[in-house]
């Protein structure tokens, strides 16, 4: 494999890793919301505004762990 090919596969791997980390981040935020954390608390921990937290899971009805149907 040439140096050029190595750079392309390395870049692809980096993009795949970034995508997976994004999924993990969203799942962790979902878990925190279900556990009862507020958007303000999550935003403060991430250093972002609560509105950005809201947009990450926009349009989704999320029940807390202790809620029933």
C-alpha positions as CSV (number, residue, x, y, z in Angstrom):
1,X,0.0,0.0,0.0
2,X,1.4,3.4,-0.9
3,X,1.6,6.4,1.4
4,X,-1.3,8.0,-0.5
5,X,-3.5,4.9,0.0
6,X,-2.6,4.8,3.7
7,X,-3.7,8.4,4.1
8,X,-7.1,7.7,2.5
9,X,-7.8,4.7,4.7
10,X,-6.6,6.5,7.7
11,X,-9.0,9.4,6.9
12,X,-11.9,7.0,6.3
13,X,-11.2,5.4,9.7
14,X,-11.1,8.8,11.4
15,X,-14.5,9.8,9.8
16,X,-16.0,6.5,10.9
17,X,-14.7,7.0,14.4
18,X,-16.1,10.5,14.6
19,X,-19.5,9.2,13.4
20,X,-19.6,6.5,16.1
21,X,-18.5,9.0,18.8
22,X,-21.4,11.2,17.7
23,X,-23.8,8.2,18.1
24,X,-22.4,7.4,21.5
25,X,-22.7,11.1,22.6
26,X,-26.4,11.1,21.6
27,X,-27.1,7.9,23.4
28,X,-25.5,9.2,26.6
29,X,-27.5,12.4,26.4
30,X,-30.7,10.3,25.9
31,X,-29.7,8.2,29.0
32,X,-29.1,11.3,31.1
33,X,-32.5,12.8,30.1
34,X,-34.2,9.5,30.9
35,X,-32.5,9.5,34.3
36,X,-33.9,12.9,35.0
37,X,-31.1,15.4,34.1
38,X,-32.3,18.7,32.7
39,X,-31.2,20.2,29.4
40,X,-29.6,23.0,31.4
41,X,-27.5,20.5,33.4
42,X,-26.4,18.6,30.3
43,X,-25.7,21.8,28.4
44,X,-23.5,23.1,31.3
45,X,-21.6,19.8,31.4
46,X,-20.9,19.9,27.7
47,X,-20.3,23.7,27.6
48,X,-23.2,24.2,25.2
49,X,-26.5,26.0,25.4
50,X,-29.6,24.0,26.4
51,X,-31.2,24.8,23.0
52,X,-28.4,22.7,21.4
53,X,-29.2,19.8,23.6
54,X,-32.9,20.2,22.6
55,X,-32.0,20.1,18.9
56,X,-29.9,16.9,19.2
57,X,-33.1,15.0,20.1
58,X,-35.6,17.2,18.4
59,X,-39.1,15.8,17.9
60,X,-38.7,12.8,20.2
61,X,-40.9,12.1,23.2
62,X,-38.6,10.8,25.8
63,X,-40.1,9.1,29.0
64,X,-38.1,9.1,32.2
65,X,-37.1,5.7,33.5
66,X,-39.8,5.7,36.2
67,X,-42.6,6.8,33.9
68,X,-45.2,4.3,32.7
69,X,-47.3,4.4,29.5
